[in-house]
Amino acid sequence: MSDDIERNLAAALDHHGAGRLDEAAALYERVIEAAPDHAAALHNLGVVRAQSGDPAAAIALFERALAAKPDYPQAHLNLGSALRETGRLEEAAEALGRALALDPGLYPAHFARALALAALGRDEEAMEHFAAMHAIRRAAPPPEGVSRHKLRHDVAQYRWLAAEGIEPGRFAALAEHFTALEGRTDWPAEEDTPAALDDEVLAASFSAPPHVAPAPAIDGAVLADGFDPDAVVQAFRTDTPGIAVIDPLLSDEALAALRKSLLESTIWYDFTHIPGFVAAYLEDGLASPLLLQIAGALREALPAVLDPHPLAQGWAFKGVAGDRPIDLHADSAAVSLNFWITPDDAREDLKHGGLTIYTVPPPAGWTLTDYGSDSARIRDFLAGQEENRLTVPYGENRAVLFESGLFHGSDAPRFRPGYENHRINITLLFGEREN
């Protein structure tokens, strides 16, 4: 490789890493002019084109990179991702499979292939990749400490599992151990702040979840008898543009099975994302055949809204502090579905715990990073725009379908004490929002 090629490639990588895509592209093109089969430059220029919203150009470049270097797992990964973005799902699954054949531990390829297979209705194969991601994540070193809220949640869950007759001896012992650990720990004043804990039993609860309850697909309908697709589309398109309330969402059987799985499963690893909440994610134990069945049924029932947008992510948040809101934010998907599964009689305050959405779009020029993380800036922008605020009250089995780019958040979820009474909301994200 000539000195000029090396210098141009190094400079292109610097620009690319700093987000200066035009400068990076110009230098990658200069490398390719000098070395038309330079696999890395072809691949990286493809990444720039994908980041710039031109997946067709990206696909052509990834294919050229692979012609020059067939054993290039990252190029297979990015080719598969671009194919998935353009709706070429079968080809995407094949490309991502080739990436994993070359590098079985390539986490993003597992995620992208799981989503492609789920969009194709091949849920059983998709679950193999979700299970692989869960194993990869749990093999990572456990956190050096946990918050008091997280530890207390786990104690309550273990006691509940023991009371339900699920390995009662084991979970009673775990609850006793964690209770003793809490008692001898010098905790920070703020209960959301982690304390450094060196405890093998605690570490093991992150590395190998003590219990994951199955949530198989059900034979009956997963959507409620009263689910009216025409009314949902009418609301989303016309009545309250970009927003539709669905009540009820799930059939009784699906709701009961999903709630049982989430009450039992010890998959609530995340305690840092939102103060006062623990969370679970599709790729870290939340995915199940039942949840994929629900996502597929929604896309089938609402093709006018969701057909262009396959499932892209999903999470569940559980309020464990009792009175903490989820601050205003926006998501990177095209369409979000938020629904609640905790029974109505768990509410302590009937006026709170719902979802607030502002119907005014974000200002022109705001990037996702800006309005996805800067809550103060969001609040300044929304000050005085009460006429653009829609609040959907909490309701068991009530869902809100909305454009993901709209600012949204919850008020304080004031629910009664007790493990079964924590408010659980599930969010399914579909597609990717255009900048």
Secondary structure, 3 states (H helix, E strand, C coil): CCHHHHHHHHHHHHHHHCCCHHHHHHHHHHHHHHCCCCHHHHHHHHHHHHHCCCHHHHHHHHHHHHHHCCCCHHHHHHHHHHHHHCCCHHHHHHHHHHHHHHCCCCHHHHHHHHHHHHHCCCHHHHHHHHHHHHHHHHCCCCCCEECHHHHHHHHHHHHHHHHCCCCHHHHHHHHHHHHHHHHCCCCCCCCCCCEECCCHHHHHHHHCCCCCCCCCCCCCCCECCCCCHHHHHHHHHHHCCCEEEECCCECHHHHHHHHHHHHHCCCCCECCCCCCEEEEEHHHCCCCHHHHHHHHHHHHHCHHHHCCCCEEEEEEEEECCCCCCEEEECCCCCEEEEEECCCHHHECCCCCCCEEEECCCCCCCCCHHHHHHCHHHHHHHHCCCHHHEEEECCCCCCEEEEECCCCEEECCCCECCCHHHCCEEEEEEECCCCC
